[in-house]
Amino acid sequence: YAIGGSAAPTINSQGNRFLAPNENFRKEVTKHEDAPESEWQHWNWRSEGDLMLNGAYFRESGAAGASSTNYARASSLSARPSSLVGSLTVAAGALTCRGGSRC
């Protein structure tokens, strides 16, 4: 999984890219920690504009009709298209720093 939670968190996933491994039992992006479905089905988890690759899936839950647009725009950034993830992360990774030199 890539997104997990417990104790009734609100999850608003926007513009992410999820690439599932080849194993069929590892395709779900979400994990509801230590809670039965009867409890987590009421948690507000939404996916908007996410790109799901190789069978990845996001299990949405919460109130019917609730959407990510219900969140205050003042406290969130607008989502960028998930198609940009590759170009935005092309140089991502660990730094190769050495003692005594700048990274």
Secondary structure as the mmCIF struct_conf table of DSSP 4:
data_model
#
loop_
_struct_conf.conf_type_id
_struct_conf.id
_struct_conf.beg_label_comp_id
_struct_conf.beg_label_asym_id
_struct_conf.beg_label_seq_id
_struct_conf.end_label_comp_id
_struct_conf.end_label_asym_id
_struct_conf.end_label_seq_id
STRN STRN1 ILE A 3 GLY A 5
BEND BEND1 ALA A 7 ALA A 8
STRN STRN2 ILE A 11 GLN A 14
BEND BEND2 GLY A 15 GLY A 15
STRN STRN3 ARG A 17 LEU A 19
BEND BEND3 ASN A 22 ASN A 22
HELX_RH_3T_P HELX_RH_3T_P1 ASN A 24 ARG A 26
STRN STRN4 GLU A 28 GLU A 28
STRN STRN5 THR A 30 HIS A 32
TURN_TY1_P TURN_TY1_P1 GLU A 33 ASP A 34
HELX_RH_AL_P HELX_RH_AL_P1 GLU A 37 TRP A 40
TURN_TY1_P TURN_TY1_P2 GLN A 41 HIS A 42
BEND BEND4 TRP A 43 TRP A 43
STRN STRN6 TRP A 45 GLU A 48
BEND BEND5 GLY A 49 GLY A 49
STRN STRN7 LEU A 51 LEU A 53
TURN_TY1_P TURN_TY1_P3 ASN A 54 GLY A 55
STRN STRN8 TYR A 57 TYR A 57
STRN STRN9 SER A 61 SER A 61
BEND BEND6 GLY A 62 ALA A 63
TURN_TY1_P TURN_TY1_P4 ALA A 64 GLY A 65
HELX_RH_3T_P HELX_RH_3T_P2 SER A 68 ASN A 70
BEND BEND7 TYR A 71 TYR A 71
HELX_RH_3T_P HELX_RH_3T_P3 ARG A 73 SER A 75
BEND BEND8 SER A 76 SER A 76
HELX_LH_PP_P HELX_LH_PP_P1 LEU A 77 PRO A 81
HELX_RH_3T_P HELX_RH_3T_P4 SER A 82 LEU A 84
HELX_RH_AL_P HELX_RH_AL_P2 VAL A 85 LEU A 88
BEND BEND9 THR A 89 THR A 89
TURN_TY1_P TURN_TY1_P5 VAL A 90 ALA A 91
BEND BEND10 GLY A 93 GLY A 93
TURN_TY1_P TURN_TY1_P6 GLY A 99 GLY A 100
BEND BEND11 SER A 101 SER A 101
#
